[in-house]
């Protein structure tokens, strides 16, 4: 009512003093622009709401480049979208705009500068030009005047389109897009039941863009600001994230909810500070490696994970919304549905934000609790469960029950690995998994990772997920496999070098005999070489241990970074042990990413090569049957912790 009185008063003044009209027009134009700038910086805007708006694309952007197949894909997407409820809508990608005054030949006009989204907006312009034979909104390209003129004349093309002059590269792409639209509609109208009017209504009323208005910063060059935003969104390949959209959505709704500007500002500051604290916590690489080891993300929008988790169940219910920016759309709908007053809006803001704070607290509790940290980190890291699955499992569960559920998830996976058929019965057998069986190596890595986690729990330390995911992992045979055939000269030379290294490291009392046997191999002819090599190997195995037939079972395997595994090769146990110790020492001396890949030895592998599990450690030259037996017992104890009962069968006697 007050606004109507004010408008009436202005009209009366202008009638009485018409000479003030020009001044008033300019002043009101600036005022309207300022109000639009202060208006919602973020909203879902239907295409219908874009009618008669003025847009322009600045020259720092590339021209329109959509190909006919991209245009047809957009037309198909809108066509295939089904309205199941009146509130359903098809959502386009964000359109980033900024209010800009353009002056041409002395006349000033305010435009919305299309910083991001010009390809989609131009395509919408072309579609509506075809359907209406008129401009639905205004679109200006700053690159070439001819391009803008051609774009605005598209709806008046003659039927003989082949004669249409194409003076610029922009005109070519505009024209190709227009032809694609025309061909699409002509083909669709051959289908029974298709209505051009219904399709246009769906586009105008049930298709929306995420409208993100960037406010011009005071005392900063407006065009420079636009270029920086454009560069970040396009050339930098960093898209506008849900986290950024959500932050703007929350902060602007606070302004709506609180009439007192000072209170609103204080609430915004409070929320922004809490937001930044959560982001700062999630930037801890150890924390993030535990929560999201496989997902690449913008480091400074990790809070998005919490919003995703909270919205997950509801998101799946909204089949009408396209996948991109589902989380933002979920929360945007929260602010619009059943919010009829400022008090209700305050309640919605407080409720949603409390969910976010509680959600972060839950993730932090998972991270801080050593046992939950290990269970959850293993399930997510080995891709047995997504964090969304664990989030749902945790809802309404007490800690002990949640822990039981997590162990149950691991038990299910272990059962599938150890399952073996025996006499028409399914049993869980240690021997069910073997290095030489097809597709078994990922399972072996998973089992050995779990054993490493278990060993950390036994030592009351935390498994380093960050370091773990910095490496590529491989399976190492503790006692070496048989050496490869030595038929090629280069392989034979390398083999002799390895044997010299081995002999140099065996006890001094055994060196002379081994050296003599190896020297005979070096000078032997082809007829004698195989026999003499076997004699040498028999003497060597008497010192360092003979290769067993069963080298591929879990009790002779451990986990090592692939670079270390490649460097060790088929060396005897004691040589591998020396290399492992050297790698550990390198790790202690440095902590760079390179060190992680080449020097990080998991705890259980360290313990294997120090014979931690063995009862008798009088000799460290070989990995014998009693060592394997003790290691196997420790492995079985680990799997029992996660609900798997395996029989422990001794390997035999040395």
Buried (B, 14 or more C-beta within 10 A) or exposed (E): EEEEEEEEEEEEEBEEEEEEEEEBEEEEBEEEBEEEBEEBBBBBBBBBBBEEBBBBBBEBBEBBEBEBEBBBEBBEEBBEBEBEEEEBBBBBBBBBBBBBEBEEEEEEBBBBBBBBBBBBBBBBBBBBBBBEEEBBBBBBBBBBEBBBBBBBBBBEBEEEEEEBEEEBBBBBBBBBBBBBBBEBBEEBEEEEEEEEEEBBBBBBBBBBBBBBBBEBEEEEEBBEBBBEBBEBBBEEEEBBBBBBBBBBBBBBBBBBBBEEEEEBEEBBEEBBEBBEEBBEBBEEEEBBBBBBBEEEBEEBBBBBBBBBBBBBEBBEEBEBBBEBBBBBBBBBBBBEEEBEEEEEBBEBBEEBBEBBEEBBEBBBEBBEBBEBBBBBBBBBBBEBBEBBBBBBBBEEEEEEEBBEBBBEBBEEBBBEBBEBEEEEEEEBBBBBBEBEEEEBBEBBBBBBBBBBBBBBBBEEEBBBBBBBBBBEBBBBBBBBEEBEEBEEEEEBEBBBEBBEEBBEBBEEEBBEBBBEBBEBBBEBEEEEBEEBBEEBBEBBEEBBBEBBEBBBBBBBBBBBBBBBBEEBBBBBBBBBBBBBBEBBEBBEEEEEEEBBBBBBBBBBBBBBBBBBBBEEEEEBBBBBBBBBBBBBBBBBBBBEEBBBEBEEEEBEEE
